[in-house]
Amino acid sequence: MYTNSKLAKSIRMALAVGAASTAVLAPATAVAQDSAGVEKISVTGSRIQRTDLEGASPVISISAADIKMEGDFSVADALRSSSLNSFGSFSERSGSSAQSQATINLRGAGSRRTLVLLNGRRFPGSPTLGGASANLNAIPFAAVERIDIMTEGASAVYGSDAMAGVVNVILKDDYEGLTFSGGLGHRDNDEGTTSKEFSIVGGVSNDKGNITFAFDHQERKGISDGARDYTKAKASDLNGDGVIQYEETSGYSFYGANLVSPDGSQMQASLICDDLISEYGDAFIKANADQAYSPGSTGCFYGYANVSFNTASVDRNTVYVNANYEVAEDIEWFGQAMFVQNSSFGRYAPPAAPWNGVPADSPHNPYGEEVFGYFRWVDIGTRDGNVDDYNQDYTTGLRGNLDWNDASWEVYFHNNVADNKSVGEYYLSYGGLAYNEANDIDLGSEEGVANMKATTLQNSKSTFNQWYAGIGFDMFELNGGAVAHYFGAEYMEQTYADIYDGQSEAGLIGGSAGNSAQGERDITSLFYESILPVTDEVEVNFAVRYDDYSDFGDNVSPSVKARWEVADGVVLRASYSESFRAPGLDELNAATTFSAEAATDYRQCEANGIEAVNCNEGQFDTYYKSNSSLGAEESDYVNLGVVWDVTDEFAVKVDYFKLSIDNVIQTKTVDSLLLDEAAGLITAKSPGDDVDSDTFYLIRVDGADGGRLLEAGTGYFNGTGFEIEGVDLTFTGMFETEFGDFRFNNVNSFILTYEEELGGVTVDTAGWSGQPEFKSVATVSWSIGDHSLAWNATYTDSTTEAEVLSDPDDDVTTDNSVWLTSGKLDSWLIHNVTYTYNAGEYGAITLTVNNLTDEDPVLSSAGTWDDQDLYNNFGRDYRINYTISF
């Protein structure tokens, strides 16, 4: 086993590398002395402190110094750049009801299958995200000491959601002194100062305890579509035939001023489209719509990308306090209070809303009878989304030691309250439109526009109460030493409500989507863990947990792990764990929700003579339903690894993993429904058919005989599941020379297979669009005297561009060859450089250039940016930061 001196050396190496790298593989979270003087370490993924730095579970640690070295602006940035965030994750996004939020998506398994902890305690999911996925933007940035990422199932220890792994954010405690820090940033592609930050961190101690406090303020501007060439509105004659088709535009919408013929076969531009172009300039354009409708169709399209934002702004304030106090011998009180307020601004184009029943005498109408219209209500103004998220998190408890079998115990109460409000300005009131029409009020007049303006409200709230008690102790002896045990119990209460204003719920608001949902549950849990030192070299860890949910049932989650030090500095490890994910409260309780979903209708393209590779996305009316009968997801996770300290300065770690998830809770996107139709699994219905009892359906103009897609229905269900297999490879090194100290860290994640069911086919989708097979993060740093310099590179592998089902008549049960992939998206390599000068008592100044070569995000062959999860659009970003401590 590790000796005390070797442990200390390992910790020093980990901390040294951590000062200049982005993901150090060192699972230690804290070091304490037991009565025998042997150092014990709290490890993420176990409730038992241990003496081994490298355990049976793979854990990667990102220190606060790592985060600064990479130039990350937030906890979300630090995790998003990790190679373990395989397929990217959601970030601040204008145009989404969750515009202020950010998530983590380990292994590409989905953000709801990654558990987030705060100081080892469950951090509840955001009500804006359905109460299931944690919002990383509700975690204080300046107070972060370290982030641990455990890459294996952990429901046996932590309960639901820990299927793909655990992210444990460790906040500062026992801090002494006072530190001020401030910084400014500027992006090359935007004007002025684009980011600001200021923080104070302090702490005082005496012989009884400590209090640590932090205040943190951060601002980062949003980005408009018009600020980047690849997102602003464009229209050009790509095929050189002298005519611009809608499919040759980017950033323009059908919702402009367009009317559909009474039989639904043709579309024509508004008769006053030229007047709109004269009044609003390039906001409107005329183009043909022959490919979407019958030949001879035209459109008056609106350039939403001229005014909308894609990346939302962030304006966050945080107050954090952590304290502990010795109330009696071997008994300590501890407490934590955190308050985070985050404001975000997003801008969308003016309301895009159907006009059902454009009057026959309307100046827009070319048909002379009442028809359907796709309209952009430009006189109302741009829709502005203003979001304010408030998160409060409080913990109070006692912990101590007993004079019995080296026992330690802990009890605490944990409370979290989230209150998120989203106010949308300048939406269309259908009631106001009807009032104008009934009273012959000119829609373009000041009175008519005022009547049609509406303000929306989404109020998302959740509460989380947790009562916890646990005790750890040693009992029984094996050849390797005493057997450690841990028993614990917890009771949790969770409420969730996502409430929309009444007019939105009634479908009387144009340009808005969503419906209310609410629910509650309580959970009772019992758990046990044991570490068995079979010999000095072999150790086995066993854990089991029982969870009883008030709203869907119970679950038992076991895990078993082993580590074997086969030689000095060489450790083999293996683990098997079973995990589960309880259905989200939104998935069980949400009302039917409307969305204008993007999808590619290859069947319609084929009918119009358009090849699949040239078939473009459209937007379709989609209705989502919840399912109160959902069961829990279940998963198995296998990990096999080797850790080799080649020398005292260089280490290599390799881990093979396989994650299998069954009974997956999922929805079918419109693309998935279209694939099911192509595979013969569902049949389209005709307008007017009763679909009230159907969750999954398509409605086409001509029903099963084809024609334009009018509407889609989908919802939640327990599907067959998917399986992810891969390898993580990590190198760490530190070399001291007379020319300075050099440090190196490289974390690589390979996705070997990603098998999922699509359109009735089990397919390996690794390497498909949005799902790169390989991601890598590497950091090299050099320091000498008061100077340090670091270079960081993040690499995302290339993928295919498009995937289609080749022939619906093929046998689609097992034959992957029925899928065709086309095109290739480029790989993405981003370089970040950081220089720090430490002036001692005068403080330290840090200069950072992120995206040194000003790389654009990966674009499609049509020049569009389609994946905001994987590739950001910040471009080259300069930041300067000054820090001084007392």
N, C-alpha and C positions, 0 to 999 in steps of 0.2 A: 504494500500500500504506500501512498505518498507519505513521506516523512514530513515533519513540521517545516524543516528548512526548505525542502523541495516545494512545498505548498507556498511558502512565502515568496520563493523565487518566481514561481508561476504567476502568483498574483502581481508581483512587481512587473513582470513582463506583460501581463494582460493590461495593466494600467498604463504602461508606457506606450504600448501599441495603440491603446484606446485614445491617447491624446492626439492621434493623428490619423485615425482610420475611421471607416464608416460602419463597420460591423464586426466587432471582435468576437470570436467564438470563445467566450469565457463565462460559464454559467453562474459564477459566484455573484450573489446579491448582497451579502453582508458578512462580516466576520465578527465572531464573538468568542469569548473565552469560556470554556466550561470549568468545572471545579478542578479538573485534572490538568488544566493548562494547555490542552490540545485545542487548536483552533477548529471551530465548527462553522459551517457555511449554510445559510438559507438558500435553497435552490428553487427557482421557478419550476413548478411541476411536481413539487413534493412539499408536504407540511413538516417533514422531519429534517432538522439540521444535520449536516454530515461533515465529515472531515476530508472528503475527496472533492477536489476542484472539478474534475471531469467525471460526471455521473453517467448513468445508463441512458439518460434522455439528452438528445441534442438541443442545446440552448445557445442562441447567439445574443450577445450583449452589445448594445449601442450606447456609448456613454455620452454625457452632455458635451464633452470635448469633441467627440466624433461628429455630433450634430453641427456644432459650430464650424468644425473644420470643413465640412461639406457645404456649408453655407445654407443649410436648411432654415426655413423661416418658421416652421411649426412642427409639432409632433406628426401631423399628417404628412408633411413633406419628407420627414426622415423615414417614415415607414413606406411611403409611396416609392421612394428610390431604392428600397431594399430588393435584392434579387429574389427574395422569397415571396414578394408580392407579385407572383408570376405573371398574371395577366392584367396588371394594373388595378386601379380602384377609383371609386367615385371621389371627385374633388369639387370645390366650390364652383357652381355652375349656374349661370343665368339661364332661364328658360325651364327650370326644374322647380317643383314644389319644395325640394330639399336643397335650394341653392346655397345655403350657408354651411352645409354639412360636408364631412369627409369621412371615409371609411378605410378599412384595411381588408384585403382579400388574399389570405395566404393560400398558396398552391392553385389559385384560380378556382377554388371550391365555392366561393361566394362569401360575402361579408357576414352573412348570418351564421356561417359555420366557423368563424374565427371569434374566440372569446377574448374580450379585453378586460384586463384587471387594472386596478389602481391601487398600488401598494399591496398587491396580493389579494385584494378584495374585488368582487365582481363590480364592473362599471356598467350600469344598466343601459339598454338600448334606447336610442332617441325616439320620442313619440312621433317626430316628423318622419322617421324611417320605419314606422310601424311598430316601434317598441322592441325591435329585435336586433338591429345593427347599432353598435356604439358610434357616437359622433366624436371623432378625434379632435374636432375643433372645440370641444367642451373640456379639454384637458389643458391645464396651465403649462405654458411653455418654459418660462423662466425658472419654474420650480422643479423641472425635470432633472433628476440625478442620473438616470439610466433607463433604457428600455430593453427588457429581455424578450426574446422571441423564442418560444418553445415550439418545435416543429414535430409534434406528434399528438395523437388524441389524448385528451386529459379529462374526460367526463368523470373518471373514477375519482379524481381529486376535486374538480371544480364544478361538475354538473353539466347542464345543457350548454350547447353551442361550441364546445371545445373539440370539434371534429378534425379540423385541419391544423389546429394549433392554438397557442395562447400568446397574446401580447400583454406583458406585465409592465406597466409604466411605474417606475419607482421615483417618488418625489423626495426632495431634500428633507433631511431631518438632522438633528444634532449639529446644526450649522453654527459657527461662531464667527463674528466679525460683521462687516457691512460692505456690500459690493454694489456699485452703480454701473449701469451699462446703457449705452444708447447707440443708435445707428440709423443710417439713411441708405436708401437704395434707388437706383435708376436703371430702367430697362432701355436698351438701345432703340427699340421699336416704338416706344411711347414717350410722351412729353413729360418733363418735370420730374419731381420726386415721386417714385412709384411705391416706395415702402418706407415705413418709419417704425422704430422700436425703442422702447425705454423700459428699464426694469430696475428694481431695487430688491436685493436679497440680503437678509440679515438674520442674526441669531445671537442669543445670549444664554449662558449656562452658569449654573452653580453646582454645588456638590449634591443637590437633590434632583436636578432635572435641567431641561433645556426648552427654549421656545424658538422656533424658526418661523420667519415670515417672509413673504414675497409679494411684490406688486409688479405686474407686467402689463405693458400696453403695446399693441401691435396694430399696424395698419398696412394693408396692401391693396392697391387700386385694381379694379377690374379691367377687362380688356374688351373692347368693342370689336364686332366682326369687321367693321370698316377699317380697323387699324392694321390688318394683315392682308396681304394680297391674296392669300389662299382662303380667306373667309369672307371677303367682301363680295358684293353682288357682281356677277359677270354674265354677259351674254355675247355670243359670237357664232358665226357660221362655221362650225367646226368641219363639216364635210364639204364645204365649198360649193353647195348647190344653189347659192344665192338666196336661201330662205333660212331664217332662224326658227328652229323648232324649240318648244319648251324644254325638251331633253338636252338642248345645247346651252342651257342656262344653268347658273349656279347661284344660290342665294335669292332666287325668285320663287314666289308661291302662287298656286292656283287661286288662293284667296286674294284677289285683287278687285276686279270688276268684271265678272264672268257669269254668263247665264247659260243654263242647260236647256236644250229643246224639250218640248213636252213629252216626247217619247224616250228621252234620256240618251239618244244616240249621238248627239252633236253638241258642241259648245261654241258660243260666239262671244267675242269681246263686247263690252258695253258700247252702246252707240256713242257715248260721250267720252270714250277712252282718250281721244286726242285732247279733249279739254282737261282731263286729269293729268296727262303728261305735260300740258302747257302750265298747269297750276303747280304741280308737285315735282316737275323736272324728272330726273332719272329714277324717281321712286316707282314710276309705272313704265312698262314697256309693252309693245305689241309684239306678239310672236304667234307662230302657228301651233296648233295642238292636234295635228293629224295622227300622232302616234297614240295619244291617250283617248281620243274620240275618233269619229269617222272622218274620212278625208274632207277637207274644206273647213274644218274647225279652226277657230282662232281664239286667242286669249288676250286679256289685258292683265298682265301679271305684275305683282307688287314685289319690289326688292326689299324684303325684310332685313337682309344682311347689311343694308345701308345704315340702319339705325339701332339694331339689336346688339346686345352684349353676349359673349360666350362664356367668359370667365367672370364670375361675380367678385365683388370686392369683399374684403374682410376688415373689420374694425373691432378688435378684441381687447377687453380689460379683465384682468384676473387679480383676485386677492386670495392668498393662501396662507394658512397658519397651521403649524404642527407643533405639538407640545407633549412633554412627558414629565412626570413628577413622581418621586419615590414617596408614597404615602405611608409605608411601613417597611420593615425589613422584609426583603424578598417580594414586595408587592409594589407595582408601579402602575400609576394611572397614565393613560395615553389618550390623546385626542387630536382630531384633524378637522379643519373647516376650510372649505373652498367655495369661492363664488366666481363664476365666469359669465361675463356678458359679451355677446358677440353680435354685432350688427353687420348686415350685408345688403348691398344694393345690386339689383339686376335690372336690366332693361330689355323688354321685348318690343317687337313692332306693334303698331296699333292693332286693335282687336281683329282677329281673323275668325269670322263667324258666318255660318250659313244664313242666307236670307230665304226662308221658306215662304214662297208666295210673293215674288216680286210682282207688283201690280202691272197689269197689261199696259197702262198708260204711263208707266215710269219712263223717264228719259233714257234709262239704261237699256230698256227691254226691246230687242229686235223682233220678238216673236208675236206680239200683239195679243198675247194671252198670259195668264198668270203662270210663272215658271219658278224653278229653283235657281238660286244664285250663290256663287262663291264670292264673298265680299270682304274687303278690307276697309274698316270703318276709320279712315284716316283723320277725319275731322275731330274725332274724340281725342286723339293724341296717342303717344307711345304708352304702352303699359309698363309701369314702373313697379318693381317688386321690392318692398322694404321689409326686411326680416330682422327681428330681434329675438335672440335665443338667450335664455337665462338658465343657468344650471347651478344648483346648490348641492353640496355634498358634505355631510357631517358624520364623524365617527367619534364615539367615546367608549372607553373600555378599561379593563384591568388585566394585567398579566403578571405572572410571578413564577417563582420556583418553590418546589416542595423538598423537604428533607427526606425524600423517599425515591429511590431508584432513579436519581438524576431527573426527576420529573419537572416539567414546565407546563403552565396552563395559560389560557387566554379566554376572555369573554368580552364581547363588544356588541354595541348597537350601531348600525350603519343606516343612514337615511339619505336618499337622493331625491331631489325634486327638479324636474325639467319643465319649463314653461316657455314655449316657443310661439311667437306670433308673426304671421306673415300677412302684410297688408298690400293688396294690389290695387293700384290706381288706374283709372281710365279704361275700364272694360265696358262692354256693350250691354245695356239693359234691354232685353227683349220687350219688357213691359213698356219702357219708354218709347221704343220703336213702334209698338202697337198703338200707343197713345198718339204719337205723331201722325200715323196713318189714319187713325179714326177721326182726327180733328183737322186733317189736311194741313198739318204744319210742315213747312219745308224742312227736309232732313238736314240740309246744309246751313240752315239759319242758326243764329246764336241760340234761340230758344229751342230749336229742334235738337241741336248738339247737346245742350245742357240736359234735356230730357233723357237722352240716351246714355249719359255717363253713369257708370256704376263703380263702386269701390267694393272689393272683396276682402274677406277676412278668413284666415285659417288659424285656429287656435289649437295648438298641440300641447297636451299636458301629460305628464306621467309622474307617479310617485313610486318609490321603492323603499321598503323597510326590511332590514335584515337583522335577525338576532342570531348570534354565533357563540358557540362554546366548544372548546377543544382542549385536550390534554395529551402530552407526549411523555413517554417514559421508557426506560430500559428494563427488560425482564427476560431472563433465561440467557444462557451462554452457548455460543457455538465456537468452533475452532478459531474463527476470525474475530471474536469478541462478543459483546453484548448485543442482543436483538432489540432493536428500537421499535416502539409501537406508537401509534397515534390514533385516538378515538375522537370523533367530533360529531356535532349535530348543528343544524341551522334551520331556521324558519324564515321564509321570505314572503312578503306581500307585494304585489305589483298591480297598479292600476294604469290604464292607458286610455286616452281620449284624443281623437283628432277630429275637431269639429269645424265644419265649414259654415259660412253664413247661409241663411235660409234661402236666399235667391239663387245661390250657386247650387244648393241641394236640390232645388226644384227645377233646375235646368233652365233658368231664366236669365243666365249671364252668358253672353257670347265672348269667346276668346279665353275661357277658363274651363278647367276640368277638375274633377274630384268630388268626393262625397264623404260624409262623416263616418267614423268608426269609433267604437269604444268597447272596452272589456276589462276584466279584472281576474286575478288568479292568486292563489296562495300555494306555497311549495314547502313541504316538510322533507328534510334530508338527514340521513345518517351515513357516516363514512368511517372507514378504517384503513390504515396504511401500516406497513411493516417493512423494515429493512433487515435482511438476514445475512450477516457476514459468515458465509459458509466456511471460507478459509481466509487467510490474509490477502489472497489474490482474487477471490471470487465473492461477489455480493449479489443478492437477489432482492428485488423490491416487489412487493405485492400490495395492491390497493383495490378496494371495492366501495361502491357508493350506491345508496338506494334513494331515489327521488319519487315523491308522491305529489302529483299535480291535481289541483281541484277541478280542472276543466277538461282533462283528456285522459288521465290514467297515471300509471307509475312506470318506473324503469330501474333496472339494475345494470350498473356499468363496472366491469372489472378491468384490471390491467396487471401485467406481470413484466418485469424488466430484469435484466442481468448485465453485470459488467465483470470483465475478467482481465486483470492486468497480467498478460502473458509474459511480459518481460519489462524491465525497467524502462518506463516511458512509452510503453505500447499497451493500449487498452482496447479490447474488443467489447462491443456493447450490442444488445438486442432487446427489443421490446415488442409486446403485443398489447393492444388496448382496444376496448370497445367503447364507443361514445354514442351520444344521441343528441338530437335537436328537437325541442318541443315546438309545436306549431306556434307561430307568432300570433299575438292577440289580434293583429289586423287581418291575418290570413283566416282566422276563425270568425271574425265579427264584422268585417267591413261591409258597408252597403255597396250595391252595384255602382261602379264608377265608370265614367266616360273618359276616353282618351282618343286623341287623333294620332294613331300609331303609324310609324313609318314601316313600310314593307315593300318587297319587290314581287310583283305579280307576273311571274314568267308565263303563266297561261294566257294572260291578256296580251302580253308582248308577242307571244307566238301567234295569237289570232290576228295581230296587226302586222305580222311579217317581220318582227324585230328579233334579231339574234339575242340569245341569253346574255352574252357578254356585254351587249349594249342596252340591256333592259335596266331602267333606272328606278329608284325608289319613288313611291308615292305615299300619301297619307290617307288613312282609312278610318272611318268611325268605328271605334272598338269599345266594347262594354265588358268590364271585369267583374266577376262575382267571387265572393268569399265562399268558404266551405266549412261549416261547423263540425263536420265529421272527420276532419283530418286526423291522421295518426302521426306519431313521432317518426322522424328519420332515424336510421340506425347505421352505424359505420364500424368498420374494422380498420385498424392502422397497424402496419408492420414496419419496423425500422431495424436495420442492421448496419452497424458502423464500426469503424476503426479510427482510433486517435493515436498518432505517432509523434512524439516529441523527438524529432530526428537529432536535434542538438538542444542545448539550453536556449539557443537563439532562434530556432526554426521548428515549426510544427505543421503537420498535415492532418486533415480530418476528412474522412469520406463517410457518407451515410446514404444507404439505399432505403427508399421508402415506397410503400404501396398503401394507398387510401381507397377503400371501397365503401361506397355509400348506397344504401338501399332505401326504398320507400321515400324517395326524394320529393319534398314538397316543392311544387313548381307550377308555373303557368305556361300556357302555350302562347307564344307571341304570334302575331299575325303571320309572320314568315313561317313559323312552325305549322300553323293551321293550313297554309298554302302547300307546304310539303306533305302534310297528311292527305290533302285533297289529291295531290299528284300521285301519291302512293295508293289511292283508293280507299283510305281509311275513313274519310268523311265525304259527304256529298253536299254540294252547295244547294241552298234553298232559294226560293223565289221571293220577290217583294210581297209582303202581305202574309206570308206563312207565319204560323204561330211558333215563336222560339222561346216563350216564357219558361218552359221546362227544360230547355237545352242550355248547357253551360258552354259547349264548344260548337260553333256553327259559323258558316259563311253564307252571306246573301249576295247573289249575283243578279244582274238585270234579267238574264234568261235562265236563272236557276242552274240545274245540273248541266244544261246545254251550253253554259259558258256566258260570256258577256262581262261587262265591267263590274268590279267588286264594289258593293255598296256599303256593307256592314260586316263586322266580325264580332263574335262573342267568345270569351275565354274566361278562365278562372283558375282556382287552385285545386290541385289534386296530388295524391301520392303516386309518383311515377316509379319506373323500374330502377332508376339509379344510375350512377356512373362510377368510373374507376380511374384513379390517377397513379401513375408509377413514375419514379424519377430518382435522381441522384444529386446530392449536394456535395460539393468539393470546396474545401477551404484551405488556404495557405496563410500563415502568419509568421512574421519574422522581425527581428530587431538586431541590428549590428552596430556596435560602437567602434568608431575609427578616429584617428587623429584629425580627420577632416569633418568630423561631426557625427551625429547619430542618425542612422537610416532605419526606417521602419516600413514594413510592407504588410498589406493585408488584402486578400482577394477571396471573395465569396462567390461561388458559381452555383447555379441551380439549373439542372437539366430536367425537362419533362420528357420522359421516354414514350409514354402513351397517355392519352386522355380519351378513354372510351365512353361514349354516351350514345343514347338512342335519339335519332333524328329521322322523322318521316318513316318510321317503321324499320329503320336500319340501325344496327349497332356499328358505330363508326369510331375510328381513332382520329380525333380532330386536332391532335397536337400538331402545331405548325400552321393551322388554319388562321385566317384573319382574326386578330385580337387574341391569339393564343400562341405566342412564341415558344419554341422548344427550349430556348436557352436565354438566360439573363445572367449578367455578371457585373459585380461592383469591385473595383480595385482602387487602392490608395497607396501611394508611395510618398513618404515625408522625409524631410531632412531638417535637422536642427543643429545649430551651433551657437553657443553663447546666448545672446538675447534675440536671435533671429530663428525663425522657423518657416519652412516652405512646404506646402503639400500639394500634390496633384491627385485628383480623383477622377476616375472614368467609370461611367455607367453604360453598359452595352445591352441592347435589346435586339434579339435575333430577327432576321427577316421572316415573313410569313407569306402565305398565298393571299391573293386579293379577293377572290370570290369563289363560292362553292355552290353548285346546283345539283339537283337530282336529275340524272341524265334521261331516264326513260321510265315513266310510271308503269309500263307493261312488264318491266323486269321483275325477277324474284327479289323482293326487297327485304326479306327476313334476315339474311345473313351476309349477302354479297355486297361488300363495301365498294365494289367496282362501279355500282350504279351512281356513285357520286363523282362529279367532275370538279376539279379545281382549276382556276384560271388566274393568270397574272401573278405578279410577285411584288410585294411591298418591300421597300428597302429596310435594311437593318438601321439601327439608331444608336449612335455613339456620341455621348455628351461628355465634355471635359470641363472640370471645375478646378480652379486654382486659388489657393489661399496663402497669404503671407501675413505673419504676425511679428510685430516688434514689441518686445517686453521692456519697458523703461523702468522697471522696478517700482519704486514708491510713486512714480509719476503715472503709473498705469500702463495699459497695453493697447495698441492699436492694431486692428485686423482689417486687411483689404481682401475682398473676395470677388472673383469674377466667375459667375456660373455660366455654363454654356459658352465657353471661351470662343468657339468657332462660329457662334450664332447659328446653330442648326435649327431649321424649321422642323416642326413635327413631321412624321412620315405621312405623305400624301398619297391619295389614290392616283390611278392613271389619268383620271379626269382632273387632277389638281385639287381635290377636296380633302379636308381634314375630317376624318370620319371616326376617329377613336380618341376621345378625350381622356379615357381611363389610362391608356398606355403612354401617350405622348402629350406633353404640355406645350403651350404656345408662348411661354415667357420670352424666349429668345435670350440674347446675351443680357446678363443682369449684373450690374456693378453694385457692391455694397461696402460700406465702411462702418466699422464699429469701434467704439472706445469703451474700455472697461477699467475701473479703478477700484481697489479694495483697501479697506482700513482694518 
